[in-house]
Amino acid sequence: MTLRSWRPWLYLLPALALLITFTYVPVGNMVWYSFHKWDGLDPVMDPVGWDNYVRVFTDERYWRVFLISLYYFVASFAQIAIALYFAVVLSFSTRFRNLFKGILFFPYLLNGVAVGFVFLYLFQPGGTLDTVLRFLGLGDHTKLWLGDPDVANLSLAGTSVWRFTGLSFVLFLGAIQSIPGEIYEAADLDGANRWHQFRYIIAPGIRRIISLSFILAISGSLAVFEIPFLMTGGANGTRTFVIQAYETAFQFRQIGLASAMAVVLLAVVLLLTWIQRRVLPDDEVTLS
């Protein structure tokens, strides 16, 4: 083969080296650890076969926390709906739209630790939220926002929506603005209102981004960690699957079992993503 045929691979080599080193090799090690009993310090690992996987699926402590992800999964659909609504509205000529774009995207720029501590103060007893409710005469509706198991996950899911709506908003807005303006002009001449433009132009035109948002929603809801870990530490029924795996690995020193949990999580995300791609195929959409 000539140097010209190898040149594309030479450009790709740094990226491939980083991808293999920091993604595929760690995943391979994780799969290897999952078939062993290991505390992370002992130089010798004891093979246990499929015992770690059997324990993950049979011990209620390890699979029940998957149910907590449903709160974040449902909240992610609210996040997508809110982001899509504002992206559509602000894609048209609106007063102060640049200001509103900045306001919507700003939470995503904040560090997750900062967001956790801000909302921790917001939800604490006698905190900002309770103060506002009392000021509005709704003091009877104050709750233990992070202490009541029936409310805590809703509070945490709402925090997640507030933080990540900006990301979905930017994705939708960029996709909408990539649609040629001549299509909107033709629609206006034909008498199409905003709803018709959204239904027949915008929605088909950003179908791929909507599909991507669903994939991010699925993986994100199953892999929630920092917000519940910082705000509650997994207490009061807010322990997610990732927090359970973290505690199993670093608190109880069961690296093999935690690796099996991580492999199961990866398999579930890949399976759900595959199903989602079958339900919403990523086909080319031609606007005419």
N, C-alpha and C positions, 0 to 999 in steps of 0.2 A: 504493500500500500504506500502511496505517496504522502509527502508531508501535508499536502493540501487536504487529503481525506482525513488526516489525523487532527487537523487544526481545530475543528469544532470541539473535539474531545479535550484538547488542551485547555480551551477556555472553560469547559465545564469541570475540569479536574478539581480546582479548589472547592467549588460548591459541592461536588460529589464526595470529596474527602471529608468535608465538615458534616455532610448529611450522614455518611456512613459512620463516622466517629462518634457523633453526638446523638444519633437516632437509632440506627439499626444495630450497632454493637450493644448499646445499653438494653435495647429490647431483647436481643438474643441472650444477654446475661440474665435479664429478668426471667425469661422463660426457663433458663437453666437453674436458677435459684429456686424456682417454684416447685421443682421436683426434689428438693432437698430440705432437710431440717438444719437451720443455720442461725446463729445469733448475731452474725455480722462481724464477729471478732475472732472466733476460733478459726485457725487455718484449715481445719478439716470440716467438710460438710457431709452429713449423713444422708444418703439417698432414701427417700420415702415413697417414691413412685407417685401415684395419683392421690395420696392421702391428703395433701393440702387442698386439692380441688374438691375432694369429697367433703372435707370439713367446711369449706366455703358454702357449698350448696345444702348441707344438712344442718349446720348450726344456725339457729335463728338469728343469733347476734350479728352474723355477717351478711345475710341476704335481706334481712328486714329493713336495714338502713337504706336499701334501694328505694323504698317507698317514700322517703323524704325527698328524693329527687323529683317526685311528681309535683311538689309545690313549685320548684324552680322551672320544671318543664311547662306547666300551665302558665307561669308568670312570663316565660320567654315568648309565648304567643301574644300576650298583652304587650310585651316590649316591641315585637315586630309590628303589631297593629298601630301602636303609638308612633313608632318611627316612620312607618309608611305614610300615615296620615300627615304628619308634619312635613315629610319630604315632598309629598304631592302639593300641599298648600304653599310651601316656600319655593317650589320650583316655578311658580307663576309670579307675576309682578305683585308684590306685597310690600307695604310700608314696613321699614325697619327689618327686612328679612335677613340682612346680614347680621344684625344684632341677635335675632332669634336663632340663627344658625350657630353662632358662637355660644349662646346660652345652652343649647341642646347638646353640643359636642363637648363642652367644658368638663362635665363630670367624668367622661371617659379618660381625660388627661390626668386626672388625679390618681395618686398612688392608692393602691388597695388598702394599705394600712391606714392612711389618712381618712379614707371613706369609712372604714370600719369604726374608727374612733369618733368621727363626727356623728354617725348615726347611733353609736353607743350612747352618746350624750343626749341625742334627740329622743331615744326611746327609754331612757332610764326613768325610774319613778320620780316625779317632780321635775322632769326635764323639759325640753323645749316643747315637745308635742303635748304633754299634759298641761303646760302653761297656756298654750294657745287654745286648747279645748276649754279650759276654765274661763279664759277671757271671752270666748264666744258663747258662754253659758251652757257648754256641753260637758261640764265636769263629771256628770254621771257616766260618761262613756270612756273615762280613763281606765286603762288596764295595765296589767304587768306585761308590757309589750314583748319583753324578752324572757319573762319568768313564767308565763302561762303557756304550757305546751300546746294549747289550742290556738294560740295567737302568735307564738314566737316564730314559727316557720313562715307565716304570712308576712311578718315584719321583715324577716331576712330576705324573703323573695322580693318584697317591694324595694328593699335596698339594692338588690341585684338589678332590678329593672331600671332604677334611677341611674345606676352607674353605666350600664351597657347599652342603653337606648341610643346614646350618641353614636356608637359604632354602627349600629344598624341604620341609623338616620343618614350617616355619611355615605354608606354603601348604596342606599336607595336613591339619595339625591344625585350622586354621581351617575348612576345608571339612567335616571330620568333625564338629566341634562344632556346625555349622550344621544338622545333621540332627536333626529333632525327637526328643526323648527318649522320646516315647510309642511310637515305632516299636521302640526297644530293649526297652521294657517288654512290648510285645505279643510280641516275639520270645522273651523270657524265659519268658513264660507258655506259649508253644508248645513250649518245650524246646530252643530253638536255642542251640548253644554259640557260643564266640567266633569259631570259623572260619566257621560258618554266618552269623553276623552280618556278618562281613567280606565274605563272598562275595555275599550277597544284599541287604545294606543299604549297607555302607560303600562297596564298590567301585562299584556303580552310582550312588551318591549323589555321589561325588567324581569322576565320569568326566571332567568338564570340566577339573578341576584336573590330573588325570593327563595329559590331552591337552596342556594348557599346559606341563606339565613336560617333555614330550617335545619340544615346540617349543623351549623354552629349552635343552634338552640338545643339540639339533641345532645351533642357532645358536651356543651357547657353545663346543661342541667345535670348530667350524670357525674361531672367532674368538679362540682362546686366544692371549694375548700376555704379560701381565705376569709370570706365574709362571715360564715358561721363560726369558723375557728377563732377569729379575732373578737367577735362580738359575744359569743356564748361559750366557746370552747367545746361545742358539741353537747352542752348540758340542756336539760329541759326538752328532750326529744328532738334536738336539732342536729344530731350527729349524722353526717352524710357518709356515704361509702368511702370517699377519699379520706375523711378524718379517721374513720375506723381503720383503714389501711395504714395511715400514718401512725396512729397509736400502736397498732400491732407491730409495726417495724421498729419504731424508735422508743416506745415506752415499754413494751413487753419483749423486745428483742427477738421477734419471730420473723426474721427476714424472709424465709422460705414461704411462710403462710401469707405474708403481706405481698410478696411477689405473685403468688397465685391469685390473690384478690385483684392485683393490677392487671394481670393477664385476662381475667374474667371481664373486668371493666373494658379493656381494649376490645375484646371479642364482642361484647354487647354493643359498643359504639359502632364498630364496623358492620355488625349485622343490621342495626337500625338504620345506619346510613345507606346500606345496600337496599333495604326495603324502601326507604324514602326515595332513592334514585329510581327505583322501579315504578313507584306510584307517581312521582313527578319527574319524568325523564327529561334530561337536559337536551332538548331538541332545538334546532335553529328555528328562530321565529322571524318571519319576513313580514315587514310592515309595508303595506301598499295603500 
